[in-house]
Amino acid sequence: MPEHPSKGSISSIPECDNPTCKKIVKTWLELVCSELEPARQLAKPILIDTIPAFVANVLGALKQMRTDPTAATLASIAQEHGSERARLSHYRIDQVILEYQLLRRVIIEVLEEEDRPLDSAERRAINTHF
């Protein structure tokens, strides 16, 4: 029987090179597997897909916004992930949307837990790109 996709380490994911990113991806992985049946059916690499790169881009954009609020734009890796999910799984569009809602929630919660709450401009940026 294959290992449940939410189990194991994410330390080998090169796009996820800091503890905050790793915590977000790990928390999201556990949450999405508990909330979405199709997620439990996917192999871990397919489930994770571009999420670490997307999270790294979001965190980078948020960091950039702290020094230059007009400079940051969040990358379109989300579109790539959605396309992959549509092609490689039995996800419906509402399930892909739920995945991103869960990811948005986890990003906000983890940053708040780490005493890095988002200001209104950062929240707008996240809401615009999810």
Beta strands, then each sheet from edge to edge (+ up, - down):
end
